[in-house]
Amino acid sequence: MSQAADHPNTTSPLYRRRVIYRTDVTSFGEGIVTAHDEQAGIVIVMDVDDGSFWRGSDDDIEVIV
């Protein structure tokens, strides 16, 4: 069985994409999408500066790479 079949979050077009994400009204971070639940519209992003994780709406991200 393939890895993508075992981990459905890896089939998302956002998986492993570099994004800017909104942390609040005036603040942003930059990171890599590590998981994406397309049905719920939720992503998990690993910040490139400090390795922390952010979980939020896929509406609050912008793909940069």
MMTF fields as JSON, N, C-alpha, C and O atoms, coordinates in Angstrom:
{
  "mmtfVersion": "1.0.0",
  "mmtfProducer": "UNKNOWN",
  "numBonds": 259,
  "numAtoms": 260,
  "numGroups": 65,
  "numChains": 1,
  "numModels": 1,
  "chainsPerModel": [1],
  "groupsPerChain": [65],
  "chainIdList": ["A"],
  "bondAtomList": [4, 2, 8, 6, 12, 10, 16, 14, 20, 18, 24, 22, 28, 26, 32, 30, 36, 34, 40, 38, 44, 42, 48, 46, 52, 50, 56, 54, 60, 58, 64, 62, 68, 66, 72, 70, 76, 74, 80, 78, 84, 82, 88, 86, 92, 90, 96, 94, 100, 98, 104, 102, 108, 106, 112, 110, 116, 114, 120, 118, 124, 122, 128, 126, 132, 130, 136, 134, 140, 138, 144, 142, 148, 146, 152, 150, 156, 154, 160, 158, 164, 162, 168, 166, 172, 170, 176, 174, 180, 178, 184, 182, 188, 186, 192, 190, 196, 194, 200, 198, 204, 202, 208, 206, 212, 210, 216, 214, 220, 218, 224, 222, 228, 226, 232, 230, 236, 234, 240, 238, 244, 242, 248, 246, 252, 250, 256, 254],
  "bondOrderList": [1, 1, 1, 1, 1, 1, 1, 1, 1, 1, 1, 1, 1, 1, 1, 1, 1, 1, 1, 1, 1, 1, 1, 1, 1, 1, 1, 1, 1, 1, 1, 1, 1, 1, 1, 1, 1, 1, 1, 1, 1, 1, 1, 1, 1, 1, 1, 1, 1, 1, 1, 1, 1, 1, 1, 1, 1, 1, 1, 1, 1, 1, 1, 1],
  "groupList": [{"groupName": "MET", "atomNameList": ["N", "CA", "C", "O"], "elementList": ["N", "C", "C", "O"], "formalChargeList": [0, 0, 0, 0], "bondAtomList": [1, 0, 2, 1, 3, 2], "bondOrderList": [1, 1, 2], "singleLetterCode": "M", "chemCompType": "L-PEPTIDE LINKING"}, {"groupName": "SER", "atomNameList": ["N", "CA", "C", "O"], "elementList": ["N", "C", "C", "O"], "formalChargeList": [0, 0, 0, 0], "bondAtomList": [1, 0, 2, 1, 3, 2], "bondOrderList": [1, 1, 2], "singleLetterCode": "S", "chemCompType": "L-PEPTIDE LINKING"}, {"groupName": "GLN", "atomNameList": ["N", "CA", "C", "O"], "elementList": ["N", "C", "C", "O"], "formalChargeList": [0, 0, 0, 0], "bondAtomList": [1, 0, 2, 1, 3, 2], "bondOrderList": [1, 1, 2], "singleLetterCode": "Q", "chemCompType": "L-PEPTIDE LINKING"}, {"groupName": "ALA", "atomNameList": ["N", "CA", "C", "O"], "elementList": ["N", "C", "C", "O"], "formalChargeList": [0, 0, 0, 0], "bondAtomList": [1, 0, 2, 1, 3, 2], "bondOrderList": [1, 1, 2], "singleLetterCode": "A", "chemCompType": "L-PEPTIDE LINKING"}, {"groupName": "ASP", "atomNameList": ["N", "CA", "C", "O"], "elementList": ["N", "C", "C", "O"], "formalChargeList": [0, 0, 0, 0], "bondAtomList": [1, 0, 2, 1, 3, 2], "bondOrderList": [1, 1, 2], "singleLetterCode": "D", "chemCompType": "L-PEPTIDE LINKING"}, {"groupName": "HIS", "atomNameList": ["N", "CA", "C", "O"], "elementList": ["N", "C", "C", "O"], "formalChargeList": [0, 0, 0, 0], "bondAtomList": [1, 0, 2, 1, 3, 2], "bondOrderList": [1, 1, 2], "singleLetterCode": "H", "chemCompType": "L-PEPTIDE LINKING"}, {"groupName": "PRO", "atomNameList": ["N", "CA", "C", "O"], "elementList": ["N", "C", "C", "O"], "formalChargeList": [0, 0, 0, 0], "bondAtomList": [1, 0, 2, 1, 3, 2], "bondOrderList": [1, 1, 2], "singleLetterCode": "P", "chemCompType": "L-PEPTIDE LINKING"}, {"groupName": "ASN", "atomNameList": ["N", "CA", "C", "O"], "elementList": ["N", "C", "C", "O"], "formalChargeList": [0, 0, 0, 0], "bondAtomList": [1, 0, 2, 1, 3, 2], "bondOrderList": [1, 1, 2], "singleLetterCode": "N", "chemCompType": "L-PEPTIDE LINKING"}, {"groupName": "THR", "atomNameList": ["N", "CA", "C", "O"], "elementList": ["N", "C", "C", "O"], "formalChargeList": [0, 0, 0, 0], "bondAtomList": [1, 0, 2, 1, 3, 2], "bondOrderList": [1, 1, 2], "singleLetterCode": "T", "chemCompType": "L-PEPTIDE LINKING"}, {"groupName": "LEU", "atomNameList": ["N", "CA", "C", "O"], "elementList": ["N", "C", "C", "O"], "formalChargeList": [0, 0, 0, 0], "bondAtomList": [1, 0, 2, 1, 3, 2], "bondOrderList": [1, 1, 2], "singleLetterCode": "L", "chemCompType": "L-PEPTIDE LINKING"}, {"groupName": "TYR", "atomNameList": ["N", "CA", "C", "O"], "elementList": ["N", "C", "C", "O"], "formalChargeList": [0, 0, 0, 0], "bondAtomList": [1, 0, 2, 1, 3, 2], "bondOrderList": [1, 1, 2], "singleLetterCode": "Y", "chemCompType": "L-PEPTIDE LINKING"}, {"groupName": "ARG", "atomNameList": ["N", "CA", "C", "O"], "elementList": ["N", "C", "C", "O"], "formalChargeList": [0, 0, 0, 0], "bondAtomList": [1, 0, 2, 1, 3, 2], "bondOrderList": [1, 1, 2], "singleLetterCode": "R", "chemCompType": "L-PEPTIDE LINKING"}, {"groupName": "VAL", "atomNameList": ["N", "CA", "C", "O"], "elementList": ["N", "C", "C", "O"], "formalChargeList": [0, 0, 0, 0], "bondAtomList": [1, 0, 2, 1, 3, 2], "bondOrderList": [1, 1, 2], "singleLetterCode": "V", "chemCompType": "L-PEPTIDE LINKING"}, {"groupName": "ILE", "atomNameList": ["N", "CA", "C", "O"], "elementList": ["N", "C", "C", "O"], "formalChargeList": [0, 0, 0, 0], "bondAtomList": [1, 0, 2, 1, 3, 2], "bondOrderList": [1, 1, 2], "singleLetterCode": "I", "chemCompType": "L-PEPTIDE LINKING"}, {"groupName": "PHE", "atomNameList": ["N", "CA", "C", "O"], "elementList": ["N", "C", "C", "O"], "formalChargeList": [0, 0, 0, 0], "bondAtomList": [1, 0, 2, 1, 3, 2], "bondOrderList": [1, 1, 2], "singleLetterCode": "F", "chemCompType": "L-PEPTIDE LINKING"}, {"groupName": "GLY", "atomNameList": ["N", "CA", "C", "O"], "elementList": ["N", "C", "C", "O"], "formalChargeList": [0, 0, 0, 0], "bondAtomList": [1, 0, 2, 1, 3, 2], "bondOrderList": [1, 1, 2], "singleLetterCode": "G", "chemCompType": "PEPTIDE LINKING"}, {"groupName": "GLU", "atomNameList": ["N", "CA", "C", "O"], "elementList": ["N", "C", "C", "O"], "formalChargeList": [0, 0, 0, 0], "bondAtomList": [1, 0, 2, 1, 3, 2], "bondOrderList": [1, 1, 2], "singleLetterCode": "E", "chemCompType": "L-PEPTIDE LINKING"}, {"groupName": "TRP", "atomNameList": ["N", "CA", "C", "O"], "elementList": ["N", "C", "C", "O"], "formalChargeList": [0, 0, 0, 0], "bondAtomList": [1, 0, 2, 1, 3, 2], "bondOrderList": [1, 1, 2], "singleLetterCode": "W", "chemCompType": "L-PEPTIDE LINKING"}],
  "groupTypeList": [0, 1, 2, 3, 3, 4, 5, 6, 7, 8, 8, 1, 6, 9, 10, 11, 11, 11, 12, 13, 10, 11, 8, 4, 12, 8, 1, 14, 15, 16, 15, 13, 12, 8, 3, 5, 4, 16, 2, 3, 15, 13, 12, 13, 12, 0, 4, 12, 4, 4, 15, 1, 14, 17, 11, 15, 1, 4, 4, 4, 13, 16, 12, 13, 12],
  "groupIdList": [1, 2, 3, 4, 5, 6, 7, 8, 9, 10, 11, 12, 13, 14, 15, 16, 17, 18, 19, 20, 21, 22, 23, 24, 25, 26, 27, 28, 29, 30, 31, 32, 33, 34, 35, 36, 37, 38, 39, 40, 41, 42, 43, 44, 45, 46, 47, 48, 49, 50, 51, 52, 53, 54, 55, 56, 57, 58, 59, 60, 61, 62, 63, 64, 65],
  "secStructList": [7, 7, 2, 2, 2, 2, 7, 4, 4, 4, 4, 1, 6, 6, 6, 6, 7, 3, 3, 3, 3, 3, 1, 1, 1, 1, 7, 3, 3, 3, 3, 3, 3, 3, 3, 3, 3, 6, 6, 6, 6, 3, 3, 3, 3, 3, 3, 6, 6, 6, 7, 7, 3, 3, 3, 3, 3, 4, 4, 4, 3, 3, 3, 7, 7],
  "xCoordList": [0.84, 0.0, 0.885, 1.909, 0.497, 1.329, 1.198, 0.235, 2.162, 2.132, 0.958, 0.337, 0.635, -0.489, -1.804, -2.682, -1.949, -3.171, -3.24, -4.328, -2.091, -2.054, -2.283, -2.792, -1.921, -1.988, -2.71, -2.065, -4.043, -4.777, -4.41, -4.654, -3.828, -3.43, -2.279, -2.036, -1.566, -0.43, -0.866, -0.035, -2.137, -2.604, -3.101, -3.414, -3.176, -3.65, -2.659, -1.448, -3.171, -2.253, -1.495, -0.519, -1.939, -1.241, -0.119, 0.742, -0.104, 0.889, 2.297, 2.624, 3.125, 4.525, 4.705, 5.801, 3.666, 3.783, 4.225, 3.84, 5.022, 5.45, 4.373, 3.937, 3.95, 2.815, 3.095, 3.952, 2.345, 2.243, 0.906, -0.107, 0.905, -0.343, -0.613, 0.303, -1.897, -2.327, -2.44, -3.207, -1.675, -1.732, -2.732, -3.275, -2.977, -4.049, -4.322, -3.85, -5.055, -5.493, -4.331, -4.431, -3.233, -2.122, -0.816, 0.189, -0.799, 0.448, 0.392, -0.65, 1.562, 1.681, 2.916, 3.841, 2.927, 4.086, 4.323, 3.498, 5.459, 5.774, 6.125, 6.862, 5.594, 5.856, 5.531, 5.221, 5.61, 5.376, 4.137, 4.019, 3.21, 2.006, 2.408, 2.986, 2.099, 2.41, 1.179, 1.31, -0.015, -1.259, -2.364, -2.359, -3.322, -4.453, -5.685, -5.71, -6.687, -7.979, -8.855, -9.429, -8.952, -9.664, -11.156, -11.766, -11.741, -13.174, -13.489, -14.486, -12.654, -12.878, -12.279, -12.624, -11.382, -10.747, -9.714, -9.52, -9.033, -8.049, -6.659, -6.496, -5.666, -4.273, -3.451, -3.799, -2.359, -1.339, -0.065, 0.365, 0.531, 1.711, 2.848, 2.66, 4.052, 5.246, 5.983, 6.383, 6.155, 6.816, 8.28, 8.964, 8.766, 10.15, 11.149, 12.332, 10.708, 11.624, 11.9, 13.05, 10.845, 11.061, 10.577, 10.697, 10.031, 9.606, 8.293, 7.88, 7.631, 6.343, 5.275, 5.471, 4.154, 3.067, 1.878, 1.562, 1.233, 0.02, -1.073, -0.846, -2.254, -3.399, -4.491, -4.833, -5.038, -6.076, -6.752, -6.535, -7.571, -8.342, -7.444, -6.502, -7.756, -6.997, -7.326, -6.659, -8.341, -8.633, -7.645, -7.546, -6.903, -5.969, -4.53, -3.599, -4.34, -2.991, -2.91, -3.912, -1.677, -1.403, -0.168, 0.886, -0.29, 0.833, 1.85, 1.511, 3.12, 4.174, 5.13, 5.799, 5.209, 6.028, 5.322, 5.828],
  "yCoordList": [-1.181, 0.0, 1.244, 1.279, 2.253, 3.45, 4.323, 4.203, 5.187, 6.099, 7.056, 7.365, 7.534, 8.454, 7.792, 8.452, 6.502, 5.796, 5.655, 5.672, 5.517, 5.392, 6.734, 6.771, 7.811, 9.139, 10.081, 10.736, 10.157, 10.969, 12.44, 13.116, 12.969, 14.377, 14.669, 15.828, 13.629, 13.841, 13.983, 14.283, 13.778, 13.897, 15.307, 15.602, 16.159, 17.52, 18.302, 18.134, 19.167, 20.014, 21.022, 21.619, 21.213, 22.13, 21.44, 22.124, 20.115, 19.383, 19.753, 19.692, 20.139, 20.532, 21.841, 22.128, 22.617, 23.92, 24.956, 24.886, 25.903, 27.01, 28.08, 28.486, 28.529, 29.453, 30.573, 30.464, 31.649, 32.698, 32.457, 32.249, 32.486, 32.246, 33.384, 33.989, 33.658, 34.764, 34.249, 33.326, 34.847, 34.446, 35.261, 34.783, 36.482, 37.32, 38.433, 38.361, 39.436, 40.46, 41.155, 41.459, 41.411, 42.15, 41.371, 41.923, 40.105, 39.339, 38.134, 37.508, 37.843, 36.725, 35.91, 36.407, 34.662, 33.803, 33.132, 33.223, 32.453, 31.716, 30.297, 30.067, 29.34, 27.957, 26.985, 27.377, 25.699, 24.597, 23.841, 23.506, 23.568, 22.806, 21.355, 20.703, 20.855, 19.469, 18.578, 17.355, 19.165, 18.4, 19.329, 20.528, 18.732, 19.517, 18.628, 17.623, 18.991, 18.315, 19.131, 20.147, 18.68, 19.446, 19.562, 20.594, 18.519, 18.547, 19.564, 20.281, 19.631, 20.568, 21.944, 22.917, 22.038, 23.313, 23.735, 24.928, 22.743, 23.014, 22.588, 21.526, 23.421, 23.082, 23.134, 23.818, 22.395, 22.497, 22.936, 22.323, 24.009, 24.605, 24.6, 24.983, 24.157, 24.235, 25.52, 25.717, 26.384, 27.67, 27.457, 26.643, 28.185, 28.025, 28.716, 28.375, 29.676, 30.389, 29.645, 29.547, 29.115, 28.509, 27.063, 26.474, 26.48, 25.081, 24.838, 23.69, 25.902, 25.728, 25.377, 25.561, 24.872, 24.491, 25.415, 25.826, 25.73, 26.554, 25.746, 25.115, 25.764, 25.065, 26.095, 26.86, 26.114, 27.084, 26.808, 25.771, 27.749, 27.631, 27.764, 28.556, 26.972, 27.115, 28.43, 28.797, 29.128, 30.476, 31.512, 32.607, 31.167, 32.109, 31.898, 32.368, 31.192, 30.998, 31.486, 31.588, 31.783, 32.157, 31.38, 31.478, 30.618, 29.824, 30.76, 31.614, 30.58, 31.402, 30.56, 31.099, 29.255, 28.345, 27.028, 26.104],
  "zCoordList": [0.0, 0.0, 0.0, 0.682, -0.756, -0.849, 0.392, 1.15, 0.586, 1.729, 1.627, 2.643, 0.432, 0.274, 0.672, 1.228, 0.397, 0.789, 2.307, 2.882, 2.956, 4.416, 5.106, 6.226, 4.466, 5.062, 4.098, 3.279, 4.185, 3.214, 3.208, 2.209, 4.291, 4.324, 3.366, 3.032, 2.919, 2.025, 0.577, -0.281, 0.279, -1.096, -1.418, -2.572, -0.436, -0.635, -1.487, -1.343, -2.386, -3.154, -2.279, -2.732, -1.031, -0.126, 0.655, 1.209, 0.712, 1.495, 1.045, -0.14, 2.016, 1.826, 1.057, 0.576, 0.938, 0.279, 1.301, 2.468, 0.872, 1.734, 1.677, 0.6, 2.854, 2.927, 3.919, 4.796, 3.746, 4.752, 5.431, 4.765, 6.757, 7.485, 8.452, 9.011, 8.632, 9.496, 10.934, 11.21, 11.843, 13.251, 14.048, 15.044, 13.616, 14.164, 13.161, 12.027, 13.542, 12.593, 11.887, 10.699, 12.596, 11.999, 11.909, 11.461, 12.32, 12.349, 11.408, 11.209, 10.841, 9.914, 10.251, 10.893, 9.818, 9.941, 8.608, 7.699, 8.493, 7.276, 7.659, 8.618, 6.908, 7.253, 6.136, 5.011, 6.478, 5.554, 6.017, 7.195, 5.096, 5.435, 5.69, 4.821, 6.884, 7.235, 7.192, 7.147, 7.205, 7.098, 6.63, 6.907, 5.903, 5.407, 5.367, 4.655, 6.118, 6.067, 5.125, 5.518, 3.888, 2.875, 3.18, 2.904, 3.742, 4.044, 5.135, 5.045, 6.154, 7.258, 6.967, 7.637, 5.971, 5.656, 6.678, 6.912, 7.303, 8.358, 7.89, 7.29, 8.169, 7.871, 9.151, 10.113, 9.132, 10.179, 9.474, 8.497, 9.987, 9.374, 10.386, 11.541, 9.945, 10.78, 10.419, 9.271, 11.402, 11.202, 10.831, 11.451, 9.823, 9.379, 10.301, 10.28, 11.108, 11.995, 13.29, 13.718, 13.922, 15.24, 15.371, 16.445, 14.297, 14.334, 15.059, 15.22, 15.497, 16.171, 15.139, 13.938, 15.621, 14.735, 14.93, 16.047, 13.831, 13.826, 13.158, 12.126, 13.743, 13.173, 12.94, 13.841, 11.727, 11.427, 10.104, 9.477, 9.694, 8.472, 7.24, 7.223, 6.214, 4.975, 4.259, 3.292, 4.73, 4.21, 4.724, 4.171, 5.794, 6.412, 5.959, 6.612, 4.843, 4.317, 2.879, 2.171, 2.473, 1.091, 0.65, 1.279, -0.414, -0.93, -1.559, -2.377, -1.155, -1.762, -2.607, -3.488, -2.357, -3.165, -3.268, -3.905]
}
